[in-house]
Amino acid sequence: MELDLQPLELQTPSFHPIVIAGPCSAETEEQVLQTALALAEQGYRLFRAGIWKPRTKPGGFEGNGEMALPWMKNVKNETGMLVSTEVATPQHVELALKHELDFLWIGARTTTNPFAMQALADVLRGVDIPVLIKNPMNPDIELWIGALQRINQAGVKKIGVIHRGFSSYDKKIYRNQPMWQIPIELRRRIPNLPIICDPSHIGGRRDFIAPLSQQAMDLGFDGLIIESHIAPDKAWSDSQQQITPEQLGNVIEQLIIRDKTVSTEDLRQLRSEIDEIDDILMDLLTKRFRICREIGTFKKEHNMTVLQATRYNELLESRGAQAEKCGMSPEFAASVFEHIHEESIRQQLAVINK
């Protein structure tokens, strides 16, 4: 898939990767400027702060709105940093542009709604400003790509994405599940698209920021957007996932940046071995599904239902236990065998309905 893209132009010469930092919310003029000055002192060039804060339920702090936009312009004048905020409506975009913000990002809730994305695309038509698009709240890569296409078709060419993880109703270790395979697939489909990781929203806790940032770098992400507050414990929103500018400096200093220029020739032998194993896996799956079709024939002759729930549950439990003993995630094994079982059912139904 191709998008008509131009360089994002957010790279800081003294920093790799791209680092966008600042508080979750623009709470007061003093808090915003103090945080920006502390970040600028360390060399950071890209400042973020939430002007409008979408909350799951009413009653919480929902941002200062337009009143806070001059604070961002003041940051720009005092520090020389480029400033940004999240926009969710055409009015947000118009006000942000009026106050000369340098780049914008679109949040997960907005990305989920194609009507909202089209409204933003319409107001951005003809505007030459970098736009970052967060993944939708649900793990739907086509919805994410659709949002990119809408903005790009409006003529915006400086586009990047922010991976902030995906919502889940289950209690998990992370606030939002990383599901790294989705941004990896996005990179495969759109190789020249910059991908920025948001470890603050994935982890939901400040102690997760460093390991998640390193994982993003190991996967070849282009940058990080990290919530940094001059006094995180006193933050009006998301206090548990914000870090001080000094702590941010420690996170960035300890990052190991892998060399992307190493020739793939160095991996030829190992990749050749993987290809051979993949061929064996495909051969084994072919044999497995042949047996599934034979089972389908037996079920047809004996008037049995295709789905045998007890057998299916036993399969998932036993394979999960095997996976754990082999050093693999039980959840990974469950996901693999769910897909195998789905194809097995399809194969059996084809036999029965022949």
C-alpha positions as CSV (number, residue, x, y, z in Angstrom):
1,M,0.0,0.0,0.0
2,E,1.3,3.5,-0.8
3,L,0.5,6.9,0.7
4,D,1.7,10.1,-0.8
5,L,4.0,11.0,2.1
6,Q,6.7,13.6,2.8
7,P,9.3,13.5,5.6
8,L,7.7,14.3,9.0
9,E,10.3,17.0,9.7
10,L,10.2,16.4,13.5
11,Q,13.7,14.9,13.8
12,T,16.0,16.7,16.2
13,P,19.6,16.7,15.1
14,S,20.9,15.9,18.6
15,F,18.4,13.2,19.3
16,H,17.6,9.9,17.9
17,P,14.9,8.7,18.1
18,I,12.3,11.4,17.8
19,V,11.2,12.3,21.3
20,I,8.0,14.2,21.9
21,A,7.5,15.1,25.6
22,G,5.3,17.2,27.9
23,P,2.5,16.8,30.4
24,C,-0.7,14.9,29.8
25,S,-2.7,18.1,30.4
26,A,-2.0,21.8,30.2
27,E,-3.1,22.6,33.8
28,T,-1.8,26.0,34.5
29,E,0.4,28.5,32.6
30,E,3.1,28.1,35.2
31,Q,3.1,24.3,35.1
32,V,3.2,24.3,31.3
33,L,6.2,26.7,31.0
34,Q,8.2,25.2,33.9
35,T,7.9,21.7,32.3
36,A,8.8,23.1,28.9
37,L,11.8,25.0,30.2
38,A,13.1,21.8,32.0
39,L,12.7,19.8,28.9
40,A,14.3,22.4,26.6
41,E,17.3,22.6,29.0
42,Q,18.0,18.9,28.2
43,G,17.8,19.5,24.5
44,Y,14.3,18.3,23.7
45,R,12.6,20.2,20.9
46,L,9.1,18.7,20.6
47,F,6.6,19.7,23.3
48,R,3.2,18.1,23.8
49,A,0.3,19.0,26.2
50,G,-3.4,18.1,26.2
51,I,-5.6,21.2,25.7
52,W,-8.8,19.2,25.3
53,K,-9.0,16.0,27.4
54,P,-11.5,13.4,26.4
55,R,-12.6,11.5,29.5
56,T,-14.4,8.2,29.7
57,K,-17.0,9.6,32.1
58,P,-18.1,13.2,32.8
59,G,-16.9,14.9,36.0
60,G,-13.2,14.6,35.5
61,F,-10.8,17.3,34.4
62,E,-11.4,17.7,30.6
63,G,-8.8,20.3,29.9
64,N,-8.7,24.1,29.9
65,G,-9.6,24.3,26.2
66,E,-8.9,27.5,24.2
67,M,-7.8,29.3,27.3
68,A,-4.6,27.2,27.4
69,L,-3.6,27.7,23.7
70,P,-1.7,31.0,24.4
71,W,0.3,29.1,27.0
72,M,1.6,26.8,24.2
73,K,2.5,29.8,22.1
74,N,4.4,31.2,25.0
75,V,6.3,27.9,25.3
76,K,7.3,28.3,21.7
77,N,8.4,31.9,22.2
78,E,10.4,31.2,25.4
79,T,12.1,27.9,24.4
80,G,12.0,27.6,20.6
81,M,10.3,24.2,20.9
82,L,7.7,23.0,18.4
83,V,4.4,22.6,20.2
84,S,1.5,20.2,19.7
85,T,-1.8,19.0,21.1
86,E,-4.5,16.5,20.4
87,V,-7.4,17.5,18.2
88,A,-10.8,15.8,18.0
89,T,-13.1,18.2,16.2
90,P,-12.8,20.7,13.3
91,Q,-13.1,23.5,15.9
92,H,-10.0,22.1,17.7
93,V,-8.0,22.2,14.5
94,E,-9.1,25.7,13.6
95,L,-8.1,27.0,17.1
96,A,-4.8,25.1,17.1
97,L,-3.9,26.6,13.7
98,K,-5.0,30.1,14.8
99,H,-2.6,29.9,17.8
100,E,0.2,28.6,15.5
101,L,0.8,25.1,16.9
102,D,3.4,23.3,14.9
103,F,2.0,19.8,14.7
104,L,-1.1,17.9,15.8
105,W,-2.1,14.4,16.8
106,I,-5.4,12.7,16.6
107,G,-6.5,10.5,19.5
108,A,-7.6,6.8,19.6
109,R,-11.2,7.6,20.3
110,T,-11.4,9.8,17.2
111,T,-9.5,7.4,14.9
112,T,-12.2,4.8,15.8
113,N,-14.8,7.0,14.1
114,P,-14.6,7.4,10.3
115,F,-17.1,10.3,10.4
116,A,-15.0,12.2,12.8
117,M,-11.9,11.4,10.8
118,Q,-13.5,12.7,7.6
119,A,-14.5,15.9,9.4
120,L,-10.9,16.5,10.5
121,A,-9.7,15.6,7.0
122,D,-12.0,18.2,5.5
123,V,-10.8,21.0,7.8
124,L,-7.1,20.0,7.2
125,R,-7.5,20.2,3.5
126,G,-4.7,22.4,2.1
127,V,-2.9,22.7,5.5
128,D,0.8,22.0,5.5
129,I,1.3,20.7,9.0
130,P,2.5,17.3,10.4
131,V,-0.3,15.1,11.7
132,L,0.2,12.0,13.9
133,I,-2.6,9.5,14.1
134,K,-3.0,7.2,17.1
135,N,-4.2,3.7,16.6
136,P,-8.0,3.1,17.2
137,M,-9.0,1.8,20.6
138,N,-9.9,-1.6,19.1
139,P,-7.2,-3.7,17.3
140,D,-8.5,-3.0,13.8
141,I,-5.6,-2.2,11.4
142,E,-7.9,-1.5,8.5
143,L,-9.6,1.2,10.6
144,W,-6.2,2.7,11.3
145,I,-5.2,2.6,7.6
146,G,-8.5,4.1,6.7
147,A,-7.9,7.1,9.0
148,L,-4.5,7.6,7.4
149,Q,-6.0,7.5,3.9
150,R,-8.6,10.1,4.8
151,I,-6.0,12.5,6.1
152,N,-3.6,11.9,3.2
153,Q,-6.4,12.3,0.6
154,A,-7.1,15.7,2.0
155,G,-3.6,16.7,0.9
156,V,-1.7,16.2,4.2
157,K,1.6,14.5,3.4
158,K,3.5,14.9,6.6
159,I,1.9,12.0,8.4
160,G,3.0,9.6,11.2
161,V,1.3,7.2,13.5
162,I,1.4,6.8,17.3
163,H,1.1,3.3,18.7
164,R,-0.6,3.6,22.1
165,G,-1.9,0.1,22.5
166,F,-5.4,-1.3,22.5
167,S,-8.2,-1.3,25.0
168,S,-9.2,-4.5,26.7
169,Y,-12.0,-5.4,29.2
170,D,-9.8,-7.8,31.0
171,K,-7.5,-6.9,33.8
172,K,-4.0,-6.9,32.4
173,I,-0.5,-5.9,33.4
174,Y,-0.6,-3.0,31.0
175,R,-3.2,-0.2,30.7
176,N,-3.5,-0.9,27.0
177,Q,-2.3,-4.1,25.3
178,P,0.7,-3.5,23.0
179,M,-0.3,-6.1,20.4
180,W,3.0,-5.3,18.7
181,Q,2.1,-7.4,15.7
182,I,-0.4,-4.7,14.5
183,P,2.1,-1.8,14.1
184,I,4.6,-4.3,12.7
185,E,2.0,-5.2,10.0
186,L,1.4,-1.5,9.4
187,R,5.1,-1.1,8.8
188,R,5.1,-4.0,6.4
189,R,2.2,-2.5,4.4
190,I,3.5,1.2,4.5
191,P,7.3,0.9,4.9
192,N,8.0,4.7,4.8
193,L,5.4,5.6,7.5
194,P,7.0,6.9,10.7
195,I,5.8,5.0,13.8
196,I,6.1,6.6,17.2
197,C,5.4,4.6,20.4
198,D,3.4,5.9,23.4
199,P,4.8,3.9,26.3
200,S,2.9,6.2,28.8
201,H,-0.5,5.0,27.6
202,I,0.5,1.5,26.9
203,G,1.9,0.9,30.3
204,G,-0.2,3.2,32.4
205,R,2.6,3.3,35.0
206,R,5.9,5.2,35.0
207,D,8.0,2.2,35.8
208,F,6.9,0.6,32.5
209,I,8.0,3.5,30.4
210,A,11.7,2.5,30.1
211,P,11.2,-1.2,29.2
212,L,8.4,-0.4,26.7
213,S,10.5,2.4,25.1
214,Q,13.4,-0.1,24.7
215,Q,11.0,-2.7,23.1
216,A,9.8,-0.1,20.7
217,M,13.4,0.7,19.7
218,D,14.2,-3.0,19.3
219,L,11.3,-3.2,16.9
220,G,12.6,-0.3,14.8
221,F,10.1,2.4,15.8
222,D,11.1,5.9,14.8
223,G,10.3,7.7,18.0
224,L,8.6,8.1,21.4
225,I,5.9,10.3,22.8
226,I,6.2,10.3,26.6
227,E,4.2,12.2,29.2
228,S,6.5,14.4,31.3
229,H,5.4,16.7,34.1
230,I,7.3,19.0,36.4
231,A,5.5,17.4,39.4
232,P,3.9,14.1,38.2
233,D,2.4,13.1,41.5
234,K,0.4,16.4,41.5
235,A,-0.8,16.0,37.9
236,W,-4.5,16.6,37.3
237,S,-4.8,13.7,35.0
238,D,-2.9,10.4,34.5
239,S,-0.4,11.1,37.3
240,Q,0.7,7.5,37.6
241,Q,2.1,7.4,34.0
242,Q,4.0,10.7,33.9
243,I,7.7,11.2,34.7
244,T,9.8,14.3,35.5
245,P,12.0,15.8,32.7
246,E,15.0,14.4,34.7
247,Q,13.6,10.9,34.7
248,L,12.9,11.2,31.0
249,G,16.5,12.0,30.5
250,N,17.5,8.8,32.2
251,V,15.1,6.8,30.1
252,I,16.5,8.2,26.8
253,E,20.1,7.9,27.9
254,Q,19.7,4.3,28.7
255,L,18.1,3.3,25.4
256,I,20.0,1.0,23.2
257,I,19.5,2.0,19.6
258,R,19.9,-0.9,17.2
259,D,21.8,-0.4,13.9
260,K,19.3,-0.5,11.0
261,T,22.0,-0.4,8.4
262,V,23.5,-3.9,9.1
263,S,23.3,-5.9,5.9
264,T,20.6,-8.6,5.8
265,E,23.3,-10.8,4.5
266,D,24.4,-11.3,8.1
267,L,21.1,-13.0,8.8
268,R,20.9,-15.1,5.7
269,Q,21.8,-18.4,7.3
270,L,19.4,-18.0,10.2
271,R,16.6,-16.8,7.9
272,S,17.2,-19.8,5.7
273,E,16.7,-22.0,8.7
274,I,13.5,-20.3,9.5
275,D,12.3,-20.7,5.9
276,E,13.0,-24.4,6.1
277,I,11.1,-24.7,9.4
278,D,8.2,-22.7,7.9
279,D,8.0,-25.2,5.0
280,I,7.9,-28.0,7.5
281,L,5.1,-26.3,9.4
282,M,3.1,-25.8,6.2
283,D,3.6,-29.5,5.4
284,L,2.4,-30.5,8.9
285,L,-0.6,-28.3,8.6
286,T,-1.5,-29.8,5.3
287,K,-1.4,-33.2,6.8
288,R,-3.5,-32.1,9.8
289,F,-6.2,-30.6,7.6
290,R,-6.3,-33.8,5.5
291,I,-7.1,-35.7,8.7
292,C,-9.7,-33.0,9.6
293,R,-11.4,-33.7,6.3
294,E,-11.5,-37.4,7.1
295,I,-13.0,-36.6,10.4
296,G,-15.6,-34.4,8.6
297,T,-16.5,-37.5,6.4
298,F,-16.9,-39.6,9.5
299,K,-19.1,-37.0,11.2
300,K,-21.2,-36.7,8.1
301,E,-21.7,-40.5,7.9
302,H,-22.7,-40.7,11.6
303,N,-24.8,-37.5,11.6
304,M,-22.5,-35.8,14.2
305,T,-22.2,-32.0,14.8
306,V,-19.0,-30.4,13.5
307,L,-18.2,-28.5,16.6
308,Q,-17.3,-30.6,19.6
309,A,-16.9,-28.1,22.4
310,T,-15.4,-30.4,25.0
311,R,-12.7,-31.5,22.6
312,Y,-12.0,-27.9,21.7
313,N,-11.6,-26.8,25.3
314,E,-9.3,-29.8,26.0
315,L,-7.2,-28.8,23.0
316,L,-6.7,-25.2,24.1
317,E,-5.8,-26.2,27.7
318,S,-3.3,-28.9,26.8
319,R,-1.6,-26.8,24.1
320,G,-1.4,-23.9,26.5
321,A,0.3,-26.1,29.1
322,Q,2.7,-27.5,26.5
323,A,3.6,-24.0,25.3
324,E,4.4,-22.8,28.8
325,K,6.7,-25.8,29.3
326,C,8.5,-24.9,26.1
327,G,9.0,-21.3,27.1
328,M,6.2,-19.8,25.0
329,S,3.2,-17.8,26.1
330,P,0.0,-19.8,26.8
331,E,-1.9,-16.9,25.3
332,F,0.1,-17.2,22.1
333,A,-0.5,-20.9,21.8
334,A,-4.3,-20.4,22.4
335,S,-4.3,-17.8,19.6
336,V,-2.5,-20.1,17.2
337,F,-4.8,-23.0,17.9
338,E,-7.9,-20.9,17.8
339,H,-7.0,-20.1,14.2
340,I,-6.1,-23.7,13.4
341,H,-9.4,-24.9,14.9
342,E,-11.3,-22.3,12.8
343,E,-9.7,-23.6,9.6
344,S,-10.4,-27.2,10.7
345,I,-14.1,-26.4,11.1
346,R,-14.1,-24.7,7.7
347,Q,-12.5,-27.8,6.1
348,Q,-15.0,-30.2,7.8
349,L,-18.0,-28.0,6.8
350,A,-16.8,-28.1,3.2
351,V,-16.8,-31.9,3.3
352,I,-20.2,-32.2,5.1
353,N,-21.9,-29.7,2.7
354,K,-20.4,-31.2,-0.5
